[in-house]
Amino acid sequence: MNNKALLVGINAYPNPSNNLRGCINDIVDMENFIASKNKVYRKENIRTLTDSMATKKEILTSLNWLLLGASAGDQILFQYSGHGAQIPSHSPTIEKDGLDEIICPYDFRGEAAAETAISDKEFAKIFAKIPQGVHFVWISDSCHSEDLSRKHDIVGAIATDTRFRRFNHNDSTQKSEAIAPIASLGNAAIPLHGALLSGCASHQLSADAYINNRFNGAFTHYLIKNLSLYGQDASMQDIVKYVNIDLMDNDYDQNPQSEGLLATQKFFQ
Protein backbone atom coordinates (compact mmCIF):
# COMPACT_ATOMS: atom_id res chain seq x y z
CA MET A 1 0.00 0.00 0.00
CA ASN A 2 1.04 3.58 -0.71
CA ASN A 3 -0.58 5.46 2.16
CA LYS A 4 0.20 9.19 2.27
CA ALA A 5 -0.82 12.16 4.41
CA LEU A 6 -0.51 15.91 3.98
CA LEU A 7 -0.96 17.91 7.19
CA VAL A 8 -1.14 21.71 7.02
CA GLY A 9 -1.24 23.94 10.11
CA ILE A 10 -0.87 27.72 10.18
CA ASN A 11 -0.52 29.59 13.46
CA ALA A 12 1.49 32.62 12.30
CA TYR A 13 0.20 34.77 9.44
CA PRO A 14 1.95 37.92 8.11
CA ASN A 15 -0.65 40.07 9.90
CA PRO A 16 -0.26 39.20 13.61
CA SER A 17 -3.93 39.99 14.26
CA ASN A 18 -4.73 36.81 12.32
CA ASN A 19 -2.43 34.57 14.37
CA LEU A 20 -3.77 31.35 15.89
CA ARG A 21 -2.29 29.08 18.56
CA GLY A 22 -3.47 25.49 18.17
CA CYS A 23 -3.13 24.68 14.47
CA ILE A 24 0.39 23.26 14.57
CA ASN A 25 -0.49 21.19 17.63
CA ASP A 26 -3.41 19.82 15.59
CA ILE A 27 -1.16 18.37 12.95
CA VAL A 28 1.49 17.22 15.43
CA ASP A 29 -1.24 15.29 17.22
CA MET A 30 -2.68 13.90 14.00
CA GLU A 31 0.75 12.75 12.82
CA ASN A 32 1.30 10.98 16.12
CA PHE A 33 -2.13 9.37 15.88
CA ILE A 34 -1.79 8.02 12.33
CA ALA A 35 1.91 7.08 12.41
CA SER A 36 3.02 6.30 15.96
CA LYS A 37 -0.14 5.05 17.68
CA ASN A 38 -1.76 3.27 14.72
CA LYS A 39 1.19 2.82 12.30
CA VAL A 40 -1.15 3.08 9.31
CA TYR A 41 1.06 5.76 7.73
CA ARG A 42 4.86 5.67 7.64
CA LYS A 43 6.64 8.82 8.79
CA GLU A 44 8.36 9.17 5.42
CA ASN A 45 4.95 9.24 3.73
CA ILE A 46 3.68 12.16 5.83
CA ARG A 47 4.35 15.68 4.64
CA THR A 48 3.74 18.64 6.98
CA LEU A 49 3.53 22.32 6.07
CA THR A 50 3.48 24.92 8.82
CA ASP A 51 3.32 28.71 8.95
CA SER A 52 5.45 30.35 6.21
CA MET A 53 5.99 26.97 4.49
CA ALA A 54 2.24 26.70 3.88
CA THR A 55 1.99 29.04 0.88
CA LYS A 56 -0.56 28.45 -1.85
CA LYS A 57 2.18 27.15 -4.17
CA GLU A 58 3.55 24.71 -1.59
CA ILE A 59 0.11 23.42 -0.60
CA LEU A 60 -0.82 22.80 -4.25
CA THR A 61 2.54 21.15 -4.94
CA SER A 62 2.11 18.91 -1.90
CA LEU A 63 -1.45 18.00 -2.89
CA ASN A 64 -0.09 16.80 -6.22
CA TRP A 65 2.48 14.74 -4.29
CA LEU A 66 -0.32 13.35 -2.12
CA LEU A 67 -2.24 12.05 -5.11
CA LEU A 68 0.74 10.90 -7.17
CA GLY A 69 0.69 7.14 -7.59
CA ALA A 70 -2.47 6.60 -5.54
CA SER A 71 -4.37 3.46 -6.51
CA ALA A 72 -7.21 1.30 -5.23
CA GLY A 73 -6.54 0.10 -1.67
CA ASP A 74 -4.38 3.09 -0.71
CA GLN A 75 -5.30 5.55 2.03
CA ILE A 76 -4.66 9.28 1.69
CA LEU A 77 -5.35 11.98 4.26
CA PHE A 78 -5.39 15.77 3.95
CA GLN A 79 -5.78 17.95 7.03
CA TYR A 80 -5.96 21.74 7.04
CA SER A 81 -5.98 23.72 10.29
CA GLY A 82 -6.05 27.47 9.77
CA HIS A 83 -8.23 30.30 8.49
CA GLY A 84 -10.97 30.16 5.87
CA ALA A 85 -13.17 32.69 4.04
CA GLN A 86 -15.42 33.24 1.04
CA ILE A 87 -14.93 35.34 -2.06
CA PRO A 88 -17.37 36.36 -4.82
CA SER A 89 -17.70 33.52 -7.29
CA HIS A 90 -16.79 33.77 -10.95
CA SER A 91 -19.62 31.27 -11.51
CA PRO A 92 -22.55 32.81 -9.59
CA THR A 93 -25.06 30.67 -11.48
CA ILE A 94 -23.44 27.57 -9.96
CA GLU A 95 -23.08 28.96 -6.43
CA LYS A 96 -26.50 29.70 -4.94
CA ASP A 97 -25.00 32.26 -2.55
CA GLY A 98 -22.71 33.71 -5.23
CA LEU A 99 -19.61 32.87 -3.20
CA ASP A 100 -16.68 30.48 -3.51
CA GLU A 101 -15.41 28.84 -0.32
CA ILE A 102 -11.66 29.14 0.21
CA ILE A 103 -8.86 28.35 2.62
CA CYS A 104 -6.32 31.04 3.45
CA PRO A 105 -2.71 29.92 2.93
CA TYR A 106 0.10 31.77 4.66
CA ASP A 107 0.49 34.19 1.74
CA PHE A 108 -3.25 34.89 1.37
CA ARG A 109 -3.97 38.57 0.62
CA GLY A 110 -7.48 39.94 0.68
CA GLU A 111 -6.86 42.40 -2.14
CA ALA A 112 -5.77 39.48 -4.34
CA ALA A 113 -7.99 36.81 -2.84
CA ALA A 114 -8.73 34.88 -6.04
CA GLU A 115 -5.01 34.50 -6.77
CA THR A 116 -3.76 33.77 -3.26
CA ALA A 117 -6.56 31.55 -1.86
CA ILE A 118 -7.37 27.93 -2.68
CA SER A 119 -11.05 27.63 -3.56
CA ASP A 120 -13.53 24.79 -3.31
CA LYS A 121 -13.50 24.54 -7.11
CA GLU A 122 -9.72 24.16 -7.14
CA PHE A 123 -9.99 21.42 -4.53
CA ALA A 124 -12.73 19.69 -6.51
CA LYS A 125 -10.57 19.69 -9.65
CA ILE A 126 -7.58 18.29 -7.75
CA PHE A 127 -9.52 15.62 -5.86
CA ALA A 128 -11.38 14.52 -8.99
CA LYS A 129 -8.08 12.86 -9.96
CA ILE A 130 -8.32 10.40 -7.08
CA PRO A 131 -8.90 6.92 -8.51
CA GLN A 132 -11.84 4.75 -7.50
CA GLY A 133 -11.06 2.55 -4.53
CA VAL A 134 -8.73 5.03 -2.79
CA HIS A 135 -9.74 5.70 0.84
CA PHE A 136 -9.57 9.51 0.98
CA VAL A 137 -10.24 11.58 4.12
CA TRP A 138 -10.20 15.38 4.20
CA ILE A 139 -10.22 17.15 7.59
CA SER A 140 -10.93 20.88 7.72
CA ASP A 141 -10.57 22.55 11.13
CA SER A 142 -11.21 26.20 10.28
CA CYS A 143 -13.57 28.90 11.40
CA HIS A 144 -16.67 29.96 9.46
CA SER A 145 -18.76 32.87 10.68
CA GLU A 146 -20.04 36.27 9.70
CA ASP A 147 -21.53 38.00 12.70
CA LEU A 148 -19.14 37.43 15.58
CA SER A 149 -16.12 39.67 16.05
CA ARG A 150 -12.79 38.03 16.62
CA LYS A 151 -10.33 38.82 19.41
CA HIS A 152 -7.01 40.54 18.70
CA ASP A 153 -5.32 40.20 22.10
CA ILE A 154 -2.57 37.76 21.09
CA VAL A 155 0.20 38.85 23.46
CA GLY A 156 -0.52 37.94 27.05
CA ALA A 157 -3.73 36.09 26.24
CA ILE A 158 -4.97 34.17 29.23
CA ALA A 159 -5.15 30.40 29.03
CA THR A 160 -8.94 30.29 28.94
CA ASP A 161 -9.22 32.76 26.05
CA THR A 162 -10.74 30.91 23.10
CA ARG A 163 -10.02 32.39 19.68
CA PHE A 164 -11.68 31.51 16.40
CA ARG A 165 -10.42 30.40 13.02
CA ARG A 166 -11.81 32.99 10.67
CA PHE A 167 -9.68 35.48 8.81
CA ASN A 168 -9.52 39.14 9.87
CA HIS A 169 -10.88 41.06 6.89
CA ASN A 170 -10.22 44.54 8.29
CA ASP A 171 -7.46 45.22 5.78
CA SER A 172 -7.54 48.84 4.63
CA THR A 173 -6.15 47.84 1.25
CA GLN A 174 -9.24 45.80 0.34
CA LYS A 175 -12.88 46.62 -0.15
CA SER A 176 -15.04 45.58 2.77
CA GLU A 177 -17.39 43.59 0.52
CA ALA A 178 -14.59 41.66 -1.20
CA ILE A 179 -14.54 38.82 1.30
CA ALA A 180 -17.15 37.25 3.52
CA PRO A 181 -16.62 34.46 6.06
CA ILE A 182 -16.60 30.90 4.84
CA ALA A 183 -19.73 28.76 4.74
CA SER A 184 -18.68 25.22 3.86
CA LEU A 185 -16.20 23.33 1.73
CA GLY A 186 -18.61 20.42 1.57
CA ASN A 187 -19.92 21.13 -1.91
CA ALA A 188 -16.50 20.33 -3.29
CA ALA A 189 -16.28 16.95 -1.55
CA ILE A 190 -19.79 15.48 -1.84
CA PRO A 191 -19.38 14.15 -5.41
CA LEU A 192 -16.04 12.58 -4.55
CA HIS A 193 -15.33 9.08 -3.33
CA GLY A 194 -14.01 10.49 -0.09
CA ALA A 195 -15.06 11.89 3.27
CA LEU A 196 -14.92 15.49 4.45
CA LEU A 197 -14.86 15.99 8.23
CA SER A 198 -15.36 19.68 8.97
CA GLY A 199 -15.00 21.46 12.28
CA CYS A 200 -18.40 23.14 12.39
CA ALA A 201 -21.61 23.92 10.54
CA SER A 202 -21.58 26.65 7.90
CA HIS A 203 -22.86 29.40 10.19
CA GLN A 204 -20.58 28.63 13.14
CA LEU A 205 -17.08 29.23 14.50
CA SER A 206 -14.40 26.60 15.05
CA ALA A 207 -12.66 27.14 18.36
CA ASP A 208 -8.92 27.58 18.67
CA ALA A 209 -9.05 26.40 22.27
CA TYR A 210 -7.00 25.73 25.39
CA ILE A 211 -7.50 22.10 26.47
CA ASN A 212 -5.44 20.09 28.95
CA ASN A 213 -2.84 22.85 29.33
CA ARG A 214 -2.15 23.33 25.61
CA PHE A 215 -3.73 24.93 22.57
CA ASN A 216 -5.63 22.86 20.01
CA GLY A 217 -8.49 23.07 17.63
CA ALA A 218 -11.39 21.83 19.75
CA PHE A 219 -12.62 19.76 16.81
CA THR A 220 -9.27 18.10 16.14
CA HIS A 221 -8.73 17.38 19.85
CA TYR A 222 -12.06 15.60 20.27
CA LEU A 223 -11.85 13.95 16.86
CA ILE A 224 -8.59 12.23 17.79
CA LYS A 225 -9.96 11.37 21.23
CA ASN A 226 -13.00 9.60 19.77
CA LEU A 227 -11.07 7.95 16.95
CA SER A 228 -8.75 6.53 19.63
CA LEU A 229 -11.69 5.19 21.62
CA TYR A 230 -14.08 4.01 18.91
CA GLY A 231 -12.31 4.23 15.56
CA GLN A 232 -11.82 0.50 15.20
CA ASP A 233 -15.56 -0.12 15.17
CA ALA A 234 -17.43 3.12 14.38
CA SER A 235 -17.85 4.91 11.08
CA MET A 236 -16.53 8.44 10.60
CA GLN A 237 -20.14 9.60 10.60
CA ASP A 238 -20.64 8.11 14.06
CA ILE A 239 -17.30 9.44 15.31
CA VAL A 240 -18.39 12.95 14.36
CA LYS A 241 -21.61 12.43 16.36
CA TYR A 242 -19.49 11.55 19.41
CA VAL A 243 -17.34 14.64 18.80
CA ASN A 244 -20.48 16.77 18.76
CA ILE A 245 -21.47 15.38 22.16
CA ASP A 246 -18.03 16.18 23.62
CA LEU A 247 -18.11 19.71 22.25
CA MET A 248 -21.59 20.29 23.62
CA ASP A 249 -20.62 18.89 27.03
CA ASN A 250 -17.65 21.27 27.13
CA ASP A 251 -19.65 24.33 26.07
CA TYR A 252 -18.30 24.75 22.55
CA ASP A 253 -20.90 26.23 20.21
CA GLN A 254 -19.97 24.30 17.07
CA ASN A 255 -21.36 21.23 15.34
CA PRO A 256 -18.86 19.30 13.20
CA GLN A 257 -20.15 17.74 10.01
CA SER A 258 -19.37 14.60 7.99
CA GLU A 259 -20.00 14.51 4.27
CA GLY A 260 -19.03 12.49 1.23
CA LEU A 261 -19.43 8.98 -0.05
CA LEU A 262 -16.99 7.43 2.43
CA ALA A 263 -18.35 9.06 5.59
CA THR A 264 -20.16 5.85 6.49
CA GLN A 265 -16.83 3.95 6.53
CA LYS A 266 -14.14 3.78 9.21
CA PHE A 267 -11.34 6.36 9.41
CA PHE A 268 -8.74 3.70 8.73
CA GLN A 269 -9.45 1.24 5.93
JOVENTA-V257613 format. One record per pair of residues at least 6 apart in sequence whose C-alpha atoms are under 6 Angstrom apart, sorted by sequence separation. I is the first residue (numbers start at 1). J is the second residue. If there is no record, write none. Layout:
# JOVENTA-V257613
i=I j=J
i=I j=J
This chain:
# JOVENTA-V257613
i=13 j=19
i=34 j=40
i=35 j=41
i=92 j=98
i=200 j=206
i=209 j=215
i=12 j=19
i=34 j=41
i=35 j=42
i=199 j=206
i=209 j=216
i=11 j=19
i=108 j=116
i=208 j=216
i=209 j=217
i=11 j=20
i=89 j=98
i=108 j=117
i=208 j=217
i=209 j=218
i=11 j=21
i=88 j=98
i=89 j=99
i=207 j=217
i=88 j=99
i=89 j=100
i=207 j=218
i=244 j=255
i=11 j=23
i=87 j=99
i=10 j=23
i=86 j=99
i=87 j=100
i=104 j=117
i=9 j=23
i=86 j=100
i=103 j=117
i=9 j=24
i=86 j=101
i=103 j=118
i=86 j=102
i=102 j=118
i=85 j=102
i=102 j=119
i=84 j=102
i=101 j=119
i=102 j=120
i=184 j=202
i=84 j=103
i=101 j=120
i=183 j=202
i=7 j=27
i=84 j=104
i=199 j=219
i=223 j=243
i=83 j=104
i=143 j=164
i=222 j=243
i=237 j=258
i=143 j=165
i=144 j=166
i=142 j=165
i=143 j=166
i=237 j=263
i=236 j=263
i=237 j=264
i=235 j=264
i=235 j=265
i=236 j=266
i=235 j=266
i=236 j=267
i=146 j=181
i=145 j=181
i=144 j=181
i=3 j=41
i=144 j=182
i=12 j=51
i=144 j=183
i=6 j=46
i=8 j=48
i=10 j=50
i=11 j=51
i=4 j=45
i=5 j=46
i=6 j=47
i=7 j=48
i=8 j=49
i=9 j=50
i=10 j=51
i=165 j=206
i=4 j=46
i=6 j=48
i=8 j=50
i=164 j=206
i=164 j=207
i=164 j=208
i=163 j=208
i=162 j=208
i=162 j=209
i=56 j=105
i=55 j=105
i=204 j=254
i=54 j=105
i=55 j=106
i=54 j=106
i=55 j=107
i=52 j=106
i=200 j=254
i=201 j=255
i=200 j=255
i=200 j=256
i=137 j=194
i=139 j=196
i=141 j=198
i=199 j=256
i=23 j=81
i=84 j=142
i=136 j=194
i=137 j=195
i=138 j=196
i=139 j=197
i=140 j=198
i=141 j=199
i=145 j=203
i=198 j=256
i=75 j=134
i=77 j=136
i=79 j=138
i=83 j=142
i=139 j=198
i=145 j=204
i=198 j=257
i=73 j=133
i=74 j=134
i=75 j=135
i=76 j=136
i=77 j=137
i=78 j=138
i=79 j=139
i=80 j=140
i=81 j=141
i=82 j=142
i=144 j=204
i=145 j=205
i=197 j=257
i=72 j=133
i=73 j=134
i=75 j=136
i=77 j=138
i=79 j=140
i=81 j=142
i=144 j=205
i=197 j=258
i=72 j=134
i=143 j=205
i=196 j=258
i=71 j=134
i=111 j=174
i=143 j=206
i=196 j=259
i=124 j=188
i=142 j=206
i=195 j=259
i=120 j=185
i=195 j=260
i=194 j=260
i=194 j=261
i=195 j=262
i=120 j=188
i=193 j=261
i=194 j=262
i=195 j=263
i=190 j=260
i=3 j=74
i=5 j=76
i=7 j=78
i=8 j=79
i=189 j=260
i=2 j=74
i=3 j=75
i=4 j=76
i=5 j=77
i=6 j=78
i=7 j=79
i=8 j=80
i=9 j=81
i=10 j=82
i=1 j=74
i=3 j=76
i=5 j=78
i=9 j=82
i=101 j=182
i=83 j=165
i=84 j=166
i=83 j=166
i=83 j=167
i=101 j=185
i=87 j=179
i=13 j=106
i=86 j=179
i=86 j=180
i=86 j=181
i=85 j=181
i=86 j=182
i=85 j=182
i=84 j=182
i=17 j=152
i=18 j=168
i=22 j=208
i=26 j=216
i=25 j=216
i=22 j=215
i=21 j=215
i=22 j=216
i=22 j=217
